[in-house]
Every structure is written in structure tokens, then in C-alpha cells.
Amino acid sequence: MSNRLVQIALSTLAATLVTTFIGTTAAHAAAQSEVEPNYSPGKATALTAGTAMTGSTSGGLTYTDGKTKDYDYFSLSVSQPSQLALNFTFESLSGSAQAYTLTVCQSNSTDPEVNNTTARYTFTVTANQSNGAWLNDTFMTLPSGNWYILVMAESTWPSWGKQYSLTATLPSGNVEVEQNGNPAGATPMTASGYYSGTSQPLYFVTDQTVDQDYYSFQVDQPAALAIDFTVPSGLSSSANAYTVSIVKSTGSNSISYLYRYQVKGDGSGIAGNNMTIGTGTWYLVVEGQSSSPAWGKKYQVKLSLTRQSGVSYESEDNNSMQTATTLPLGQTMQGTSNALYTLNSTYYDDDWYKLTIPNGGLLGLSLTWTPRTSTAEAYYVDLQDSSGNILYQYNYDQLTGDKGDGTWLSQRGITVPSGTLYLRIRSQSDKYGWGKTYTLKATMTNTSGNWESEPNGTTATADSLSLGSTIQGTSAAAEQYADRDQDYYTFTAASAGNYKLNFTFPATSGTASAYIIKVTNAQNTSVKDYQLTANQSDGTWADTNPIAIPASGTYYINVTGLTSYPTWTKTYNLGVEKQADHPHDPVGAFEDASVSGQTTINVKGWAADWDSASQAVTVRACVGGDLSTGECHDLTANTTRTDIGSQNPGLGNNHGFQGSFTTAKLGSQQVKVYAININGTTGSNVLLGTKTVGVAPLPVGSFEIAQVVPQTTISVRGWAADWDDPTRAVQVTLCVGGDLQTGECHTMTANQTRADIGAKFPGLGNNHGFQGSFTTAKLGSQAIKLYGINLSGTAGADGLLGTKTVGVAPLPVGSLELATSPSAGTLSVRGWAADWDSPSTSIQVKACVGGTLTTGECHTLTANQTRADIGTKFPGLGNNHGFQSSFTTAKTGAQSVNLYGVNAPGTAGADGLLKTVTVNISSTAANVPSVQQADATSTPATTFSER
């Protein structure tokens, strides 16, 4: 090596080679000394790793350049690829003049005496570097073999004749094997741990400013890849330290990049980036530059491959249809958007997946990632066919960071035909999805039937539709930023006439817009337009709204859905068929049927006869049967219906019907409405529809009798039944003084034989009568309401059958115990009286001589005397209800004495006769014998019962 080459190489190396030393040999032998002469490799002094060697430069030889030099060779055996660390010190010198040249080399001569070597690493050592600190962070990688360390000085250098110390160590562990600057020389890497290397070329020359270290590794099946890269310590955090890449060889040392990262001095640039990788032989490339502060320093790197059970992994490189990863339906796939490919100085990654669709249907996509509460753009997704036509497309501003749970995309209905499709997922280095792991799954549903084949957004790409067949489609846009999806279908009309559109979709409530349907000819001239609403999902609107095709030829159906419609991403069914030219049978629709009150049926619809469009058709509504067996009622379809005229040009507007009739058919009944063919025209009567109504849903019956059998017992009679099930007996509830919620209610069963009911209502039966009595606590004038209770399990509700009013009025109670005439014109009486409505009140009694309250001579007394026997006999009535008194009378001879109890004020009831006795009243005798009451002759006005 020339002095010029050595000088340039040393100046470059000294400025760039720094790394961290890890580990030394386990033991150190005693210090050694050089053995002169050692001026050639063949005479080299053996150097033991880890042992200090002392030597000096003196004597030497004079060479052709006229300079005296001393070459000290030391041989070092390297058994396996290793990193070499040197410690070189010498006597303290001042100044920055060159003191030594230090070279790591191999001999390239067969003559060991010839000083002919190949330098691997060469350093210029200056006088002020005597402590060897400059070499502490400088590492060299060496292949196995016999190596030499050469210490050289010239006689004019300040180190001449001075002593130096040299120590070489070989740290343990996995290391790069130089030369590994291309795939052919790559250092094999396993998953056994970290590999150490340095960014410094093996043949160090002045014009080599880049060092690439290749490591090869094998991937048996697609997996998740992680790179653990450690930079030397002490570097500036913002400085570019290394470029780390994953590449694949494409032959002749040509490579294709998969991932590439710029690693900073703080180690950032790789951490947090997720990667997936396919099968094959791959290479990790660590690139350093002489301008980097990491030049010559040691780095460490480790690779790991992981696979999760039940998950497949994208097989990078899959950046095109040709290299697409196969995505089986129903299989979870994991991938990452993280690659080298450059677009306008922005990194992006395309991940392609190949889908095989066995049968057309709805394709469901689940794309998930770690969500964030942000609308930052994350991914772009499109679905293409084998020709590269985009079927569906979702832009970055749709798949944003906050949609990571996958719900948004999974709700998009994607209609696909059978065959091979390709799914592309893209993210860019400036998007949230960059470097993140995502999971992907594709599933197929509703795979039976015929499906639209997107893209079909123009007449040129329209799907062919055979008359009488059905095709299924979905409104979901393929175009970026589109607020609508247009699906075109084409059919061939063999002749002019009316054609019917068969179009149905999932039921949705309300009248919001659902679809826009346009029928055009080959010249794009409109033939028929429809604006469908959500409540027209069953397609019956098309029965009376045909397409009038003017001539044979090719026609197109354009089905448009908008993102704002409730049917967006929903599946619809479409068909078209030719109708007979103006059918001879009547046409129309039975639109509605309802019941008013109990037995009035209301019907509505329209009917017409094309054979006599201006004439009103008779419609016949038949209850409980058909035209021959039902109870039929005729109406005329002659009311104005402009909607019928507009939908059926030439038919006219006056064909509506709406009317009511009373029926004797009770319970759940079918109502069939027929359009009667107009006399003298071709055709037959037509059933327009059948609807079911509930006639008399409430129980029926009658409240015939209600009376009080005396005091508080009420006797009732009537009948009740439920037409929904005439064989079962209903219960009736009689409520006194209120309704079912507020009254005093009593229940009976209407199951007694009443032949008159069965005769009056055939089919209802005889066993629906009721008759009975009950006691009530409600007194005075009371309304009694009779309710028929609806049979369980039938339609309807409890119903009021009738109301009657009765007087519930208990009279005062008591007794006339003694009545005498102690002297002429005098009458003495004794007894008791009370009113149960007010037991604490002392009521009045009236003793009427010789007649009643209106005809007799009446005397009023108050029954307020203490009678403990009454309180004992009638607990709750009290003791203060006795009376005893005398009064004069003008009546003489045998006279009747009628004792009345006066009803307590403010209570229900009336005055009542308590007892009648006969007393002989003398006009002369001083002492007339008394006449005691006799129960046998008394006549009580009411029956008293103890309470």
C-alpha cells in the first residue's frame, strides 16, 4: 500500500469509525513482547487475544523511498467470524504529528518473507493519541482465518524508539461476516438472538463512503415480521444513523425493496411499524455512510417472525394483481400498510388480495384496525375485476381513523357476480393507517339467484335481463365521492304493448324516497319514470302502472339509489314481463276494509273494464264466502280517482269505490270483493282481493231485568255471548254504582238455556242466558251496568251490554212492645226503633191511632231512651234507641195503632211501618185494661234481619 493511499484511508477512518464494545475474552494471559525480527507476515510475533503485547519501533530498514522504517507484524488466529477490538497505547507525546500507522491485514503472498499484504482496516495514529481512547469505540468485523496486525513507524516520527502496547480482543456472539455487501455474500441470520455489525467497509479506501451489510433469512410461510434494531449510544437523536431495509434478490445482485426505514440517532424510525412478509429467502440490509456519526460503530439487530392461530398473513410483496395474496372466504387475514414504493415523494403501500366467488351474491367486507377518536384519513379500498374495472371504491375520507371497528364498511352492501375479484387496500406514509396492523375478512351471503355484475353504471355496461326472469342488485356506489349508485339493465321487447316491472325491496316504514327508476329506449328517450317510496316495497304498485312500450327493440332500466335513502346498500329484486294488451277481464284493486261500530263494514278500492272504459263497473263485496255462498253487497265504482287515470292512460278517472254496508255475519270474517264484468263485453268477473275483518268483536247480549228483592238483594236476568266462539259461555259482570274499575262488581256465567236466543240468532246457540241475585252494600238509587267479558284468546274486548237503575233502600227497624189506655182518652206506648244507616242517631217514631201516616191521628216520639237489651241483642246498633210515652187521643173504642220508624236524615231509605196493634180506648173509665202487642196480629212492613 502506498503512503498516499494509507494517509487518505487513515484520515477517513479516524473520523468515522466508532462503536460500542460488548464483551471480551474470558481470561487474560501474562503480557508478551514482540520477537524481532517481525518485519513480514512470515516472521510475525504470535498475538493471543486478550493479552497485552509490548513492542517498540527502532532499527528497521531503509527502503527505496530513502526512509527508514520499522514494521512489526503480529499474527492473530480468528476461528469464527468475529468483531475485533484493539487497544493501542504508547509513551506520552505532544503535538499532532503522525506517530504510527496501525493496519489490520491478511497476507496475499505465498512467500512469508515477502512483505505483501492486503489491508482491511488502516489507521493513522498521531502523537496526542497515546492513551488509545480513540480506538475504544472502533470495531472491525473479521471473517475466520489468520490475520495480522501491523504497527509501523518511521525514524523521523516522534514515536521512533518508543515503547507501545497492543491488545486485541474478540467479543463473543453473532456477528456479520464481511464481505457481506450483496445478497451473494449475505451473513445467514437465524432467530437465535441479536447480530452485531459495523457500518464500515472491509476494504477501506478513500472513495468508499457507503457500507451495506446483508443478512439473509428464510420465511417458510407468511407471518408478521418485527425488527429490533439498536443503535450505538451517544448519538445525536436527530441525526441520520442507518438505513434499514428488507429486500428480495431478483438475480445478479439486483434487489427489490419491500420495507425501508431511516433510523435516527435515538433509534427511532423502525419501532411501532408493523410488517408482514411472504415466503422465500429475504435479506435484511443495514446501510451506513461515512458522513454519519454511526460510521464504524457497532449496531445490533434481531428479527422475529410470529403467527397467530386461526389468522392468515398477507404475503408481501403483494403490490399487484399478479402477486396478490389469496384471501379465502371467511378466513381472517392480517396485513400492514408499510412499504417502500414511492409516489410523488410520498410512500404508499398497495396490498392486493385475490377472491374467488363461487356464486354471485352479497359480499361482506370486514376491515378493522386500532381505532382513534379522529377523522384522520386511514385507508383507501377498492374492489376490481380481472380486467381492472373498479366495482366499488371507498376513498381515504370515508375510511378514517375513527372507523377502525369495521362497522362502517361492513354495512356497505356489495353485489358481486361469480368469478375472480381483487381487493386492494392502500395507505400512505402521511395517513393514519401507515405502519399499522389491520385485519381483513370477506364473506358471501344471499348467494342464490341471479345477481347484477358491477360496474353497470352505463348503458354500455348494462346487465342483460331476460323477460320473466329476476335479477338481484344493490344500491352501493363504485365511484369516489358519489352520493348515488346507478344500475343499468337491458331487455328486448319483441313487440309493442304493456310491460310490467316487477320490483321489490326490503320493507321499510314511512313515505321517504326509496328508488328512482327510469325506462328508456336505445336513443335514451324516456319511456316511463317511477319514483318509489319506502312503503311500496311489495311491488304491488306495478300491477296497475305498466310500461307502455311503443315499439319492439332494445330498452334500458336505470335503477338509482341515493346514500340519503333508507334503501341504500339494501338488496332489491328486479324483473320485467310483457302484459296482455288491455285484458278483457275487469281490473282494479281492493285497497282497504274496516268495521265501524259492530256490524258496519267499510270497503275501498277501484275497478274498471278496459272493454268499456267509460262505464262504471259494479263491485260486489261478499262476506263469509264467494259470489255464490257469501253475504254479498253491491257498490258502484264511479268515484273520481285521478291516480288511476294517470297510471292507466285511456282508462279514465271515474273508477273508484268507497262505501259501507251492514252485515249479519259476525266474528272474524273474510270479505271478498269482485269486479263484475260489464254485460255485453268479453271477460269474466274478477276477484280483486280478500281482506279479513272482525265483525262484532265485543260480546253481545241484553240486560233484561234488575229489581230489588227487598232491602239489599238485587235480582237480575239477561243473556250474553261472543260471536268469536259461540260454543263457549261468557261471563257477565254486574257493577253497582260504577263501572268495571269503580263499581261494586259481581260476576255470573251466562250458561243457562234460552231457546229464544238460539232461535233469534241461528248459529249462536241456546246456552247463553243468566239469572241470579246478589246482595249489595250500595244503598239508595243505584245504576247497575252489565258487561259481557270477552272470551280469552279471541279478538275484541269487554263490552257494556246495558244499564238499569234500582232503589236499594233498607227501612228503619224496631218494635212496638206495649200499647195501653190507662185512662179515658189516654194512650201509653213502649218499644224501640233504629236506622242501620246511622246507628248512632236516635230516630223518631210516629204512633198513628186509627189510621196510617196520612189518615190516622199521629203522635211523634224520639227513640232515645237507654235500652241495654237492644244493644246486647244487636251488637253495633247501640243502647239509645228505646221509647216510652203517653199522650191523649180523641179516638175512642177499639182502634188500630200503627208504629212507624222515621228514616234517619241524610240516609238512604224511607219511613217504615214497624208494628200494628189494636187498643180499646175508653171515653169514661178511669182505668181501661191495656192491650199488649201480639206478634200473631202485628203486621210488620218490612222483614228485619239481625246485622
Protein Blocks (a to p, Z undefined) as FASTA:
>chain_A
ZZklmmmmmmmmmmmmccddehiafbdcddddddddffbfklpccddehiacddddeeia
ddfkopacdddddddddfbdcdddddddddddedjddfbdcdddddfbfblkbccdddfb
dcdddfklmnommmmmpccdddeddddddddddfkbmkgoiacdddddddedjdddddff
bfklpccddfkbccddddddfblcfklcbdcdddddddfbdcdddddddddehiafkbcf
bdcdddddebjhiacdfbdcdddfkopajgopacdddeddddddddddfkbmkgoiacdd
dddddddehiacddddffbfklpccddehiacddddddfbdgehiacdddddddddfbgc
dddddddddddddfbdfbdcddddfkopafbdcdfklmgfklmnommmmmpccdddeddd
dddddddfkbfkgopacddddddehkecjdddddffbfklpccddehiacddddddfbgh
iabdcdddddddfbgcdddddddddddedjddfbdcddddfkopafbdcdddfklmnomm
mmmmccddfbgcdddddddddfkbmkgoiacddddddddehifbdcdddfbdcdehjllc
cdddddddfklmmbccdddddehiafklmccdddddfbccfklmmmmghkajalcccddd
ddfbecjddddddddddehiacddddfbdcdddehkbccdddfbdcddehjaccdddddd
dfklmmbccdddddehiafklmccdddddfbccfklmmmmghkajalcccdddddfbecj
ddddddddddehiacddddfbdcddddddddedddfbdcdfbghiacdddddddfklmmb
ccdddddehiafklmccdddddfbccfklmmmmghkajalcccdddddfbecjddddddd
dddehiacddddfbdcdddddfkbmbdcdddddfklpccfbdcddZZ
